[in-house]
C-alpha cells in the first residue's frame, strides 16, 4: 500500500505524487473516476468501455446468431 500526504491548493486542486501516478498507470490527459466512499474518496483510471460491436465480434458467433444478438441488444439485455 502506498500512502502520502498532499496539500489541496487554493484552487481546490491536488497534484498526485509521481509514485501514485506510476502505481495507477495514469498518463497525462487520461480520465479518472473519483468515487466518494465512507470516510474518503477512491481515485481510479477510467477504462474506456469496449463498444458493443467489438464485444459481439469477439464472441466469434456464427452469422445465424447475429439476428438474435440484435434482438437482445434492442431489448436492453446486453449493453
PyMOL commands that set and color helices and strands:
alter all, ss='L'
color gray80, all
select helices_A, chain A and resi 18-24+52-58+63-74
alter helices_A, ss='H'
color red, helices_A
select strands_A, chain A and resi 32-37+40-45
alter strands_A, ss='S'
color yellow, strands_A
deselect
rebuild
show_as cartoon
